[in-house]
Amino acid sequence: MRCGHCTAAITKKIAALDTSASVSANLDSRTVDVDTSCTISSVVEAIKISGYAAEPISS
């Protein structure tokens, strides 16, 4: 994740899972904070489907 396009792709994929999800990205640390009712595994899978590596750092 290096730019706004990356952030937008991830946000769009997560929004497809949960339209009320809140997504904030930190390009410096290459992390995404997601507030959603979806499971962690479904969020990780959505990010991977978007073409980015993903693993949860907290639950």
KELUM-933602 format. One record per atom (N, C-alpha, C): atom name; residue in three letters; residue number from 1; x, y negated, z negated. Coordinates in nm, 4 decimals. Layout:
atome:CA residu:ala num:NUM u:X v:Y w:Z
...
END
This chain:
atome:N residu:met num:1 u:0.0860 v:0.1161 w:0.0000
atome:CA residu:met num:1 u:0.0000 v:0.0000 w:0.0000
atome:C residu:met num:1 u:0.0905 v:-0.1222 w:0.0000
atome:N residu:arg num:2 u:0.0858 v:-0.1933 w:0.1098
atome:CA residu:arg num:2 u:0.1791 v:-0.3052 w:0.1244
atome:C residu:arg num:2 u:0.1150 v:-0.4385 w:0.1611
atome:N residu:cys num:3 u:-0.0131 v:-0.4358 w:0.1994
atome:CA residu:cys num:3 u:-0.0720 v:-0.5610 w:0.2476
atome:C residu:cys num:3 u:-0.2217 v:-0.5646 w:0.2212
atome:N residu:gly num:4 u:-0.2834 v:-0.6738 w:0.2604
atome:CA residu:gly num:4 u:-0.4271 v:-0.6901 w:0.2442
atome:C residu:gly num:4 u:-0.5072 v:-0.5878 w:0.3238
atome:N residu:his num:5 u:-0.4549 v:-0.5471 w:0.4387
atome:CA residu:his num:5 u:-0.5227 v:-0.4452 w:0.5189
atome:C residu:his num:5 u:-0.5300 v:-0.3138 w:0.4416
atome:N residu:cys num:6 u:-0.4222 v:-0.2778 w:0.3764
atome:CA residu:cys num:6 u:-0.4193 v:-0.1558 w:0.2946
atome:C residu:cys num:6 u:-0.5232 v:-0.1642 w:0.1837
atome:N residu:thr num:7 u:-0.5247 v:-0.2752 w:0.1153
atome:CA residu:thr num:7 u:-0.6199 v:-0.2973 w:0.0068
atome:C residu:thr num:7 u:-0.7633 v:-0.2889 w:0.0587
atome:N residu:ala num:8 u:-0.7890 v:-0.3499 w:0.1730
atome:CA residu:ala num:8 u:-0.9232 v:-0.3488 w:0.2308
atome:C residu:ala num:8 u:-0.9664 v:-0.2072 w:0.2685
atome:N residu:ala num:9 u:-0.8757 v:-0.1282 w:0.3238
atome:CA residu:ala num:9 u:-0.9083 v:0.0091 w:0.3628
atome:C residu:ala num:9 u:-0.9455 v:0.0926 w:0.2410
atome:N residu:ile num:10 u:-0.8696 v:0.0778 w:0.1340
atome:CA residu:ile num:10 u:-0.8971 v:0.1522 w:0.0112
atome:C residu:ile num:10 u:-1.0280 v:0.1047 w:-0.0517
atome:N residu:thr num:11 u:-1.0472 v:-0.0243 w:-0.0594
atome:CA residu:thr num:11 u:-1.1698 v:-0.0807 w:-0.1158
atome:C residu:thr num:11 u:-1.2922 v:-0.0341 w:-0.0388
atome:N residu:lys num:12 u:-1.2838 v:-0.0331 w:0.0927
atome:CA residu:lys num:12 u:-1.3957 v:0.0094 w:0.1770
atome:C residu:lys num:12 u:-1.4300 v:0.1558 w:0.1511
atome:N residu:lys num:13 u:-1.3294 v:0.2404 w:0.1395
atome:CA residu:lys num:13 u:-1.3533 v:0.3835 w:0.1177
atome:C residu:lys num:13 u:-1.4144 v:0.4083 w:-0.0202
atome:N residu:ile num:14 u:-1.3682 v:0.3360 w:-0.1206
atome:CA residu:ile num:14 u:-1.4249 v:0.3509 w:-0.2552
atome:C residu:ile num:14 u:-1.5674 v:0.2958 w:-0.2594
atome:N residu:ala num:15 u:-1.5924 v:0.1854 w:-0.1913
atome:CA residu:ala num:15 u:-1.7271 v:0.1280 w:-0.1859
atome:C residu:ala num:15 u:-1.8254 v:0.2229 w:-0.1186
atome:N residu:ala num:16 u:-1.7758 v:0.3070 w:-0.0282
atome:CA residu:ala num:16 u:-1.8630 v:0.4061 w:0.0353
atome:C residu:ala num:16 u:-1.9098 v:0.5104 w:-0.0674
atome:N residu:leu num:17 u:-1.8275 v:0.5340 w:-0.1701
atome:CA residu:leu num:17 u:-1.8647 v:0.6262 w:-0.2771
atome:C residu:leu num:17 u:-1.9584 v:0.5605 w:-0.3779
atome:N residu:asp num:18 u:-1.9292 v:0.4340 w:-0.4099
atome:CA residu:asp num:18 u:-2.0033 v:0.3617 w:-0.5138
atome:C residu:asp num:18 u:-2.0063 v:0.2139 w:-0.4767
atome:N residu:thr num:19 u:-2.1226 v:0.1678 w:-0.4318
atome:CA residu:thr num:19 u:-2.1335 v:0.0288 w:-0.3866
atome:C residu:thr num:19 u:-2.1138 v:-0.0726 w:-0.4989
atome:N residu:ser num:20 u:-2.1283 v:-0.0290 w:-0.6241
atome:CA residu:ser num:20 u:-2.1084 v:-0.1215 w:-0.7357
atome:C residu:ser num:20 u:-1.9679 v:-0.1112 w:-0.7963
atome:N residu:ala num:21 u:-1.8805 v:-0.0347 w:-0.7339
atome:CA residu:ala num:21 u:-1.7440 v:-0.0193 w:-0.7858
atome:C residu:ala num:21 u:-1.6688 v:-0.1518 w:-0.7779
atome:N residu:ser num:22 u:-1.5825 v:-0.1713 w:-0.8750
atome:CA residu:ser num:22 u:-1.4944 v:-0.2880 w:-0.8764
atome:C residu:ser num:22 u:-1.3526 v:-0.2384 w:-0.8501
atome:N residu:val num:23 u:-1.2877 v:-0.2960 w:-0.7503
atome:CA residu:val num:23 u:-1.1534 v:-0.2526 w:-0.7111
atome:C residu:val num:23 u:-1.0613 v:-0.3730 w:-0.7134
atome:N residu:ser num:24 u:-0.9497 v:-0.3606 w:-0.7846
atome:CA residu:ser num:24 u:-0.8486 v:-0.4662 w:-0.7798
atome:C residu:ser num:24 u:-0.7142 v:-0.4003 w:-0.7549
atome:N residu:ala num:25 u:-0.6402 v:-0.4577 w:-0.6625
atome:CA residu:ala num:25 u:-0.5124 v:-0.4006 w:-0.6218
atome:C residu:ala num:25 u:-0.3976 v:-0.4908 w:-0.6643
atome:N residu:asn num:26 u:-0.2859 v:-0.4287 w:-0.6969
atome:CA residu:asn num:26 u:-0.1632 v:-0.5001 w:-0.7280
atome:C residu:asn num:26 u:-0.0591 v:-0.4538 w:-0.6268
atome:N residu:leu num:27 u:-0.0316 v:-0.5379 w:-0.5289
atome:CA residu:leu num:27 u:0.0607 v:-0.4994 w:-0.4228
atome:C residu:leu num:27 u:0.2038 v:-0.4843 w:-0.4733
atome:N residu:asp num:28 u:0.2414 v:-0.5605 w:-0.5757
atome:CA residu:asp num:28 u:0.3775 v:-0.5498 w:-0.6287
atome:C residu:asp num:28 u:0.4039 v:-0.4126 w:-0.6895
atome:N residu:ser num:29 u:0.3081 v:-0.3633 w:-0.7671
atome:CA residu:ser num:29 u:0.3259 v:-0.2329 w:-0.8310
atome:C residu:ser num:29 u:0.2643 v:-0.1198 w:-0.7492
atome:N residu:arg num:30 u:0.1971 v:-0.1572 w:-0.6404
atome:CA residu:arg num:30 u:0.1298 v:-0.0604 w:-0.5528
atome:C residu:arg num:30 u:0.0317 v:0.0268 w:-0.6302
atome:N residu:thr num:31 u:-0.0493 v:-0.0412 w:-0.7116
atome:CA residu:thr num:31 u:-0.1514 v:0.0287 w:-0.7893
atome:C residu:thr num:31 u:-0.2885 v:-0.0313 w:-0.7605
atome:N residu:val num:32 u:-0.3890 v:0.0485 w:-0.7887
atome:CA residu:val num:32 u:-0.5273 v:0.0049 w:-0.7721
atome:C residu:val num:32 u:-0.6016 v:0.0376 w:-0.9010
atome:N residu:asp num:33 u:-0.6731 v:-0.0597 w:-0.9535
atome:CA residu:asp num:33 u:-0.7563 v:-0.0391 w:-1.0714
atome:C residu:asp num:33 u:-0.9001 v:-0.0315 w:-1.0222
atome:N residu:val num:34 u:-0.9669 v:0.0779 w:-1.0559
atome:CA residu:val num:34 u:-1.1030 v:0.0998 w:-1.0082
atome:C residu:val num:34 u:-1.1968 v:0.1186 w:-1.1265
atome:N residu:asp num:35 u:-1.3031 v:0.0405 w:-1.1290
atome:CA residu:asp num:35 u:-1.4082 v:0.0562 w:-1.2290
atome:C residu:asp num:35 u:-1.5290 v:0.1107 w:-1.1538
atome:N residu:thr num:36 u:-1.5618 v:0.2375 w:-1.1809
atome:CA residu:thr num:36 u:-1.6678 v:0.3042 w:-1.1070
atome:C residu:thr num:36 u:-1.7306 v:0.4134 w:-1.1925
atome:N residu:ser num:37 u:-1.8476 v:0.4552 w:-1.1513
atome:CA residu:ser num:37 u:-1.9123 v:0.5687 w:-1.2174
atome:C residu:ser num:37 u:-1.8698 v:0.7010 w:-1.1542
atome:N residu:cys num:38 u:-1.7925 v:0.6954 w:-1.0468
atome:CA residu:cys num:38 u:-1.7440 v:0.8158 w:-0.9788
atome:C residu:cys num:38 u:-1.6334 v:0.8828 w:-1.0605
atome:N residu:thr num:39 u:-1.6107 v:1.0080 w:-1.0326
atome:CA residu:thr num:39 u:-1.5039 v:1.0804 w:-1.1009
atome:C residu:thr num:39 u:-1.3673 v:1.0339 w:-1.0503
atome:N residu:ile num:40 u:-1.2678 v:1.0526 w:-1.1334
atome:CA residu:ile num:40 u:-1.1319 v:1.0170 w:-1.0941
atome:C residu:ile num:40 u:-1.0906 v:1.0951 w:-0.9702
atome:N residu:ser num:41 u:-1.1246 v:1.2231 w:-0.9676
atome:CA residu:ser num:41 u:-1.0843 v:1.3054 w:-0.8536
atome:C residu:ser num:41 u:-1.1478 v:1.2576 w:-0.7234
atome:N residu:ser num:42 u:-1.2711 v:1.2082 w:-0.7278
atome:CA residu:ser num:42 u:-1.3329 v:1.1586 w:-0.6045
atome:C residu:ser num:42 u:-1.2695 v:1.0277 w:-0.5587
atome:N residu:val num:43 u:-1.2276 v:0.9442 w:-0.6525
atome:CA residu:val num:43 u:-1.1587 v:0.8194 w:-0.6175
atome:C residu:val num:43 u:-1.0216 v:0.8506 w:-0.5579
atome:N residu:val num:44 u:-0.9491 v:0.9426 w:-0.6197
atome:CA residu:val num:44 u:-0.8182 v:0.9824 w:-0.5671
atome:C residu:val num:44 u:-0.8332 v:1.0389 w:-0.4264
atome:N residu:glu num:45 u:-0.9315 v:1.1224 w:-0.4057
atome:CA residu:glu num:45 u:-0.9546 v:1.1809 w:-0.2731
atome:C residu:glu num:45 u:-0.9889 v:1.0734 w:-0.1706
atome:N residu:ala num:46 u:-1.0696 v:0.9756 w:-0.2084
atome:CA residu:ala num:46 u:-1.1054 v:0.8667 w:-0.1170
atome:C residu:ala num:46 u:-0.9819 v:0.7875 w:-0.0757
atome:N residu:ile num:47 u:-0.8923 v:0.7633 w:-0.1701
atome:CA residu:ile num:47 u:-0.7691 v:0.6901 w:-0.1382
atome:C residu:ile num:47 u:-0.6819 v:0.7733 w:-0.0451
atome:N residu:lys num:48 u:-0.6719 v:0.9021 w:-0.0711
atome:CA residu:lys num:48 u:-0.5930 v:0.9899 w:0.0155
atome:C residu:lys num:48 u:-0.6513 v:0.9960 w:0.1564
atome:N residu:ile num:49 u:-0.7839 v:1.0021 w:0.1668
atome:CA residu:ile num:49 u:-0.8489 v:1.0032 w:0.2978
atome:C residu:ile num:49 u:-0.8203 v:0.8734 w:0.3732
atome:N residu:ser num:50 u:-0.8021 v:0.7646 w:0.2993
atome:CA residu:ser num:50 u:-0.7686 v:0.6358 w:0.3608
atome:C residu:ser num:50 u:-0.6259 v:0.6334 w:0.4146
atome:N residu:gly num:51 u:-0.5474 v:0.7356 w:0.3791
atome:CA residu:gly num:51 u:-0.4108 v:0.7452 w:0.4310
atome:C residu:gly num:51 u:-0.3033 v:0.7050 w:0.3330
atome:N residu:tyr num:52 u:-0.3367 v:0.6989 w:0.2049
atome:CA residu:tyr num:52 u:-0.2399 v:0.6549 w:0.1045
atome:C residu:tyr num:52 u:-0.2225 v:0.7614 w:-0.0019
atome:N residu:ala num:53 u:-0.1046 v:0.7686 w:-0.0572
atome:CA residu:ala num:53 u:-0.0783 v:0.8602 w:-0.1673
atome:C residu:ala num:53 u:-0.1532 v:0.8092 w:-0.2906
atome:N residu:ala num:54 u:-0.2019 v:0.9023 w:-0.3708
atome:CA residu:ala num:54 u:-0.2762 v:0.8606 w:-0.4897
atome:C residu:ala num:54 u:-0.2645 v:0.9652 w:-0.5992
atome:N residu:glu num:55 u:-0.2539 v:0.9134 w:-0.7195
atome:CA residu:glu num:55 u:-0.2605 v:0.9992 w:-0.8372
atome:C residu:glu num:55 u:-0.3061 v:0.9116 w:-0.9530
atome:N residu:pro num:56 u:-0.3882 v:0.9655 w:-1.0401
atome:CA residu:pro num:56 u:-0.4369 v:0.8849 w:-1.1520
atome:C residu:pro num:56 u:-0.3238 v:0.8558 w:-1.2507
atome:N residu:ile num:57 u:-0.3235 v:0.7343 w:-1.3051
atome:CA residu:ile num:57 u:-0.2233 v:0.7011 w:-1.4063
atome:C residu:ile num:57 u:-0.2875 v:0.6918 w:-1.5443
atome:N residu:ser num:58 u:-0.4223 v:0.6930 w:-1.5492
atome:CA residu:ser num:58 u:-0.4945 v:0.6988 w:-1.6757
atome:C residu:ser num:58 u:-0.6349 v:0.7460 w:-1.6485
atome:N residu:ser num:59 u:-0.7002 v:0.7931 w:-1.7513
atome:CA residu:ser num:59 u:-0.8377 v:0.8412 w:-1.7303
atome:C residu:ser num:59 u:-0.9359 v:0.7672 w:-1.8182
END
